[in-house]
């Protein structure tokens, strides 16, 4: 018995930034949001969420979340 290949569909917003990933093997959907300066703001997927905070120069300062990913 062979495993089904993982098939992922990727969507992008008008700024050409990743906005959604759908994994057909796990039925998991992840959604990505972005700040005005093109830094990643959040990732939401199933039972988890991650939020990112930045300091001057777009340097990652905080990463907080709930759930397991």
KOLLUM-883390 format. One record per atom (N, C-alpha, C): y, x, z; residue in one letter. Coordinates in steps of 0.05 Angstrom, whole numbers, padded with zeros to 5 digits, always signed. Last residue first. Layout:
<nodes>
YXZa/...
</nodes>
This chain:
<nodes>
+00470+00022+00338x/+00469+00026+00309x/+00456+00052+00302x/+00476-00027+00387x/+00464-00003+00378x/+00465-00001+00347x/+00535-00052+00422x/+00510-00054+00408x/+00499-00027+00399x/+00603-00033+00411x/+00583-00049+00425x/+00557-00050+00409x/+00650+00021+00415x/+00635+00000+00403x/+00617-00014+00422x/+00696+00072+00394x/+00685+00054+00414x/+00669+00033+00400x/+00727+00130+00388x/+00707+00114+00374x/+00693+00098+00395x/+00788+00166+00381x/+00770+00149+00396x/+00750+00135+00377x/+00810+00202+00344x/+00815+00206+00373x/+00796+00190+00390x/+00811+00236+00283x/+00796+00217+00300x/+00801+00222+00329x/+00872+00247+00252x/+00850+00259+00267x/+00837+00238+00285x/+00917+00236+00221x/+00892+00222+00216x/+00868+00235+00229x/+00964+00256+00240x/+00949+00272+00222x/+00922+00261+00215x/+00962+00229+00306x/+00977+00240+00283x/+00961+00258+00266x/+00899+00197+00319x/+00924+00209+00327x/+00938+00219+00302x/+00860+00136+00318x/+00868+00162+00307x/+00894+00171+00320x/+00800+00100+00329x/+00828+00104+00334x/+00835+00133+00326x/+00752+00051+00310x/+00761+00079+00310x/+00791+00080+00314x/+00697+00012+00330x/+00725+00014+00325x/+00734+00043+00328x/+00637-00021+00313x/+00650+00004+00320x/+00679+00003+00312x/+00585-00065+00330x/+00611-00061+00319x/+00622-00034+00329x/+00522-00100+00321x/+00539-00078+00331x/+00566-00078+00317x/+00486-00135+00299x/+00491-00138+00327x/+00509-00115+00338x/+00510-00133+00236x/+00490-00146+00252x/+00499-00149+00281x/+00565-00093+00236x/+00539-00096+00224x/+00519-00109+00243x/+00627-00065+00224x/+00613-00087+00236x/+00586-00091+00221x/+00673-00016+00235x/+00648-00022+00221x/+00634-00044+00237x/+00744-00003+00227x/+00721-00015+00240x/+00697-00015+00222x/+00778+00037+00202x/+00786+00022+00226x/+00762+00011+00241x/+00787+00097+00170x/+00768+00076+00176x/+00776+00063+00202x/+00850+00107+00137x/+00830+00116+00157x/+00812+00092+00164x/+00891+00092+00103x/+00865+00098+00092x/+00845+00110+00111x/+00936+00074+00128x/+00936+00102+00120x/+00909+00111+00110x/+00923+00021+00142x/+00941+00026+00120x/+00942+00055+00110x/+00852+00022+00156x/+00880+00021+00164x/+00897+00027+00139x/+00796-00019+00137x/+00811+00006+00136x/+00840+00001+00145x/+00728-00040+00151x/+00757-00046+00147x/+00772-00019+00150x/+00664-00058+00128x/+00682-00036+00135x/+00711-00046+00131x/+00602-00086+00146x/+00629-00090+00134x/+00648-00069+00146x/+00534-00090+00130x/+00555-00075+00144x/+00582-00080+00130x/+00477-00127+00135x/+00502-00125+00122x/+00522-00111+00140x/+00407-00125+00128x/+00430-00118+00144x/+00455-00115+00126x/+00357-00132+00107x/+00375-00155+00108x/+00399-00150+00125x/+00326-00088+00098x/+00329-00096+00126x/+00345-00122+00129x/+00327-00085+00043x/+00302-00080+00057x/+00303-00090+00086x/+00379-00092+00025x/+00359-00113+00021x/+00333-00109+00035x/+00437-00081+00054x/+00411-00068+00052x/+00390-00090+00049x/+00502-00078+00034x/+00481-00097+00040x/+00455-00082+00034x/+00565-00059+00054x/+00539-00049+00045x/+00518-00070+00053x/+00635-00061+00040x/+00610-00075+00049x/+00586-00060+00037x/+00677-00028+00027x/+00683-00051+00044x/+00657-00065+00054x/+00703+00034+00011x/+00679+00020+00017x/+00686-00004+00035x/+00761+00032-00030x/+00749+00040-00005x/+00724+00023-00001x/+00796+00018-00071x/+00772+00033-00077x/+00758+00045-00053x/+00833-00019-00057x/+00841+00009-00054x/+00818+00028-00060x/+00806-00067-00061x/+00825-00060-00083x/+00835-00031-00081x/+00739-00048-00037x/+00764-00064-00037x/+00782-00055-00060x/+00670-00051-00057x/+00695-00036-00052x/+00719-00055-00053x/+00601-00053-00041x/+00625-00067-00050x/+00649-00050-00041x/+00533-00040-00057x/+00559-00030-00046x/+00582-00045-00058x/+00468-00053-00039x/+00490-00061-00056x/+00516-00053-00042x/+00406-00020-00038x/+00431-00026-00025x/+00452-00033-00046x/+00339-00020-00027x/+00359-00026-00047x/+00384-00034-00032x/+00284+00020-00015x/+00308+00009-00003x/+00329+00004-00026x/+00221+00002-00043x/+00245+00020-00043x/+00269+00006-00030x/+00166-00015-00003x/+00186-00024-00022x/+00210-00005-00021x/+00109+00028+00003x/+00133+00015+00014x/+00152+00007-00008x/+00043+00013-00018x/+00067+00029-00020x/+00091+00013-00009x/-00023+00017+00000x/+00000+00000+00000x/+00025+00018+00000x/
</nodes>
